[in-house]
Amino acid sequence: MNRGRITFTFLLLSLLAAGGFSIHLWRERRQVHVLTLATASRSGEYYAFGHALAKVVARHYPHIQIKVIPTEGTSQNLSFLNENTAQLALIQGDSTVQASAQAVALLFPEVAHVLVNTQSGIETMADLQGKQIALPPKGSGAYQLFMPIAQHYEINIQQHQPSTSAHDAYDQLQRGRADALFQVIRPGSAAIRQVLRSQTLRLLPIKQTEALRLTYPFLEAASIPEGIYDGTRPIPTQDVQTVAVRALLIARRQVDEEVVYAIARILQDRRMELVAEYPPAFTIEPTQTHKILGWSIHSGAERYYNKNQPNFWVQYAELLGLFLSLSVLVVSGIWQCRLWLIGRQKNRADMYNLQLLALIEAIQDTQDLEELSQLRQRLLSILQAVVVDLDKDRISPESFQSFTLPWEVAITTLRHRETILLRVL
């Protein structure tokens, strides 16, 4: 009766556990994840890409809803992530690493554009010294990137006031209140195309990329293709050498691993759909986690990037096979040595037992006390030899136990024969 109750209780608890697990899975799959993505200004590339990403993610993962919000740029995006106002953010890849966030993917390159007035006499980056430069807003990634470039070319940044917006910077250049403008944006941008319609402006190359990378490793060598802003004239008249940094998608550490896995998968497996919504997405390359300098990778993204890597057993199959083969040989060798040793010990014990049997027979046949005394000495010598062999592991304890019985029989027989012979005398 008690056994039946225990079985019933066990089955009931098992059913309850299975039911609870099933409900948890069902709720998890039905759960809608709503995330806020911080981008940049409504007219910027980040905002456009954010909408494209949200649209394609919703198409394939309806339970993931991404709300795209405009911001003032990278600095504000990082603040939003720290405050949990946003769970995802687009920033420049050279931004300061935040403890509250992790990288999801490197995206498209953002190219540095330096526009100068043709009447300003500026031919190289070094000529910008002492000139009025229209800088992007202070919280933007473009402003952050200009700092190491200005340092390299010894441009005094204190002489220039950041613009209140990208539009304000463009306006300063077009109205002649600035000799040059620095902006970080994708090649072919409509805003740059509009500014370059003026024949008094041209693009200035940024050279010495490798030297810049020594102090600012986030930079990539890039170029602005000939004719990208106007194929008729063309603008520019030839490829313009410059530098670029990649945009970076980051997420709060607490964002669900499955959600980040899905987003990373969209960025790689559904890239053509992203390109249809946002053409510059074609420049997104497969992410190699070691290239995201300084940032740790979100576990969901890392799981996606490593999905094609062989697991431990597959990766080291040959080495493990060799180790297993050597282990089998070693164990087999040890086992054979053990069997040989046991056999040798047994043979030695058998030899002593045979000697005892011969002595017992000699004791029973003797009629002389003197001869019986010699047999006693031989019996004690055998015992002494066996004890020494046991101490030196020449025979096993089991063999010694099997020796003691015939030895006791031998010594008992000797004493009995001695008593008989004494009575006769």
Buried (B, 14 or more C-beta within 10 A) or exposed (E): EEEEEEEEEEEEEEEEEEEEEEEEEEEEEEEEBEBBBBBBBEBBBBBBBBBBBBBBBBEEBEBBBBEBBBBBBBBBBBBBBBEEBBBBBBBBBBBEBBEEBBBBBBBBBBBBBBBBBEEBEBEEBEBBEEBBBBBBBBBBBBBBBBBBBBEBBEBEEEEBEBBEBBEEBBBBBBEEEBBBBBBBBBBBBEBBEEBBEEEEBBBBBBEBBEEBBEEBEBBBBBBBEBBBBEEEEEBBEEEBBBBBBBBBBBBBBEBBBBBBBBBBBBBBEBBEBBBEBBBBBEBBBEBEBEEBEEBBBBBBBBBBBEEEEEEEEEEEEEEEEEEEEEEEEEEEEEEEEEEEEEEEBBEBBBEBBEBBEEBBEBBEEBEEBEBBEEBBEBBEEBBEBBEEBBEEEBBBEEBBEBBEEBBEEBBEBBEEBBEEBEEEE
